[in-house]
Amino acid sequence: LYTHFTSPIRRYADVIVHRLLAASLGISKLPPVFQDSLQLTSIADNLNYRHRNAQYAGRASVELHTLIYFRKRPTDTEGRIVKIRSNGFFVFVPKYGIEGPVYLTKAEKGSGEWYVDEQQQKIKKMDGSLSYNVLQTVQIHMEVVEPQPNRPKLQLTLI
């Protein structure tokens, strides 16, 4: 699973794949270490494990730096709805390259009920006074909140 023939961080995975491909195409002999399927499986599992951990570390780093940036910069900006859910929608904010959920709270919902059509990707008030659909532009407020102690998160709310 973990191979991509261009990145230097994947050299070991690429060397293994190249050797296996060369052996399967009859270009060279299969090295003895690769003839033991249990050992080869162990190598592949280790590569995939390290790849997943690298992905998690990369995502955590992006999240940390996003929180540091927005901690003292609450911002109102424009976003585009990319997915409708039963309790709100996901918004992409092009200015910052951030995607996140916007939950429809009681304040946004008012007294009326909402009808959500996840197939058609639309959400509208039953009385027809307000509706949202995919690719619609909305104004949102972005700020760092701490719903749990020492667990800050970036919150996107509808303006």
matplotlib code that plots the C-alpha trace (Angstrom):
import matplotlib.pyplot as plt

x = [0.0, 2.8, 4.6, 4.9, 7.8, 8.9, 9.2, 12.6, 10.9, 9.6, 12.9, 12.9, 9.4, 10.3, 13.4, 11.3, 8.7, 11.3, 13.0, 9.7, 8.7, 12.0, 11.8, 8.2, 9.2, 12.2, 14.7, 16.5, 16.4, 14.3, 16.6, 16.5, 15.0, 11.9, 11.4, 10.2, 6.6, 6.3, 9.3, 8.1, 4.7, 6.4, 8.4, 5.3, 3.3, 6.1, 6.2, 2.5, 2.5, 5.2, 3.4, 0.2, 2.1, 3.8, 0.3, -1.0, 2.0, 1.6, -2.1, -1.4, 1.3, -1.1, -3.8, -1.4, -0.2, -3.7, -4.7, -1.7, -2.5, -6.2, -5.9, -5.5, -7.2, -10.9, -11.9, -15.1, -14.7, -16.4, -16.7, -18.4, -20.7, -19.2, -21.4, -24.8, -25.3, -28.3, -27.1, -25.4, -22.9, -19.1, -17.6, -14.4, -12.7, -10.5, -8.6, -7.1, -7.5, -9.5, -12.5, -14.7, -18.2, -20.7, -23.4, -26.9, -27.6, -31.0, -30.0, -29.7, -32.6, -35.0, -38.3, -38.8, -37.8, -35.3, -35.7, -32.4, -32.1, -28.7, -29.3, -29.8, -27.4, -29.9, -31.1, -34.1, -36.5, -39.9, -41.5, -39.3, -37.8, -34.2, -32.2, -28.6, -27.2, -23.8, -21.4, -23.4, -21.3, -21.8, -20.3, -18.7, -16.9, -13.7, -12.3, -10.4, -12.6, -11.9, -14.9, -12.8, -9.9, -6.6, -8.4, -8.6, -10.3, -11.1, -14.8, -16.7, -20.0, -22.5, -22.9]
y = [0.0, 2.4, 3.3, 6.2, 6.3, 9.9, 10.8, 10.4, 9.5, 6.3, 5.0, 1.8, 1.0, 1.7, -0.4, -3.4, -2.9, -2.4, -5.7, -7.6, -6.2, -7.0, -10.5, -11.0, -9.6, -12.0, -9.1, -10.3, -12.9, -12.5, -11.7, -14.4, -12.1, -11.7, -15.4, -15.6, -14.5, -13.9, -11.7, -9.8, -9.4, -8.0, -5.5, -4.4, -4.1, -2.0, 0.3, 0.9, 1.4, 4.1, 5.7, 6.0, 7.5, 10.0, 11.0, 11.5, 13.6, 15.7, 16.3, 17.1, 19.6, 21.4, 21.4, 22.8, 25.6, 26.4, 26.8, 29.0, 31.2, 31.7, 31.8, 35.6, 36.2, 35.5, 36.0, 36.6, 35.2, 33.6, 29.8, 27.4, 24.6, 21.3, 18.8, 18.8, 16.8, 16.3, 18.8, 21.4, 21.3, 21.2, 24.5, 25.0, 28.3, 29.0, 31.9, 29.6, 26.2, 24.9, 22.7, 22.2, 21.6, 24.4, 23.2, 24.7, 25.6, 26.7, 30.3, 29.6, 27.3, 29.7, 28.2, 26.4, 22.8, 21.9, 19.4, 17.8, 16.1, 14.4, 12.8, 16.2, 17.9, 20.6, 21.7, 24.1, 25.3, 23.7, 27.1, 27.7, 30.9, 29.8, 27.1, 26.0, 23.9, 22.6, 25.2, 28.0, 30.8, 31.6, 34.0, 32.3, 33.2, 31.3, 31.3, 29.0, 27.7, 25.3, 23.1, 20.9, 22.1, 22.0, 20.8, 23.8, 23.5, 25.8, 26.5, 27.6, 29.3, 30.8, 34.5]
z = [0.0, 0.9, -2.2, -4.5, -6.9, -6.4, -2.7, -1.0, 2.3, 0.6, -0.7, 1.3, 0.3, -3.4, -3.2, -2.0, -4.6, -7.4, -6.4, -6.3, -9.7, -11.2, -9.9, -11.1, -14.6, -14.7, -14.8, -11.6, -9.0, -5.9, -2.9, -0.3, 2.4, 0.2, -0.3, 3.3, 3.1, 6.8, 6.8, 3.8, 5.4, 8.5, 6.5, 4.6, 7.9, 9.4, 6.4, 6.5, 10.2, 9.9, 7.0, 9.0, 11.9, 9.6, 8.3, 11.8, 12.8, 9.7, 10.3, 14.0, 13.0, 10.6, 13.3, 15.9, 13.6, 12.5, 16.2, 16.9, 13.9, 14.8, 18.6, 18.6, 15.2, 15.3, 11.7, 9.6, 6.1, 3.2, 2.7, 0.3, 1.4, 0.2, 2.0, 3.7, 6.9, 9.1, 11.7, 9.5, 6.7, 5.9, 4.6, 2.7, 3.3, 0.2, 1.8, 4.4, 2.7, 5.7, 5.7, 8.7, 10.1, 10.6, 13.0, 12.8, 16.4, 17.8, 17.1, 13.4, 13.3, 15.0, 15.9, 12.6, 11.8, 9.1, 6.3, 5.2, 1.9, 2.0, -1.4, -3.1, -0.7, 0.4, 3.8, 4.2, 6.7, 6.6, 6.2, 3.2, 4.6, 4.5, 2.6, 1.9, -0.8, -2.0, -3.5, -1.9, -0.5, 3.2, 5.6, 8.6, 11.8, 12.7, 16.2, 18.6, 21.4, 24.3, 24.8, 27.1, 29.2, 27.3, 24.1, 21.9, 18.5, 15.6, 15.5, 12.4, 12.9, 10.5, 10.6]

ax = plt.figure().add_subplot(projection="3d")
ax.plot(x, y, z, "-o")
ax.set_aspect("equal")
plt.show()
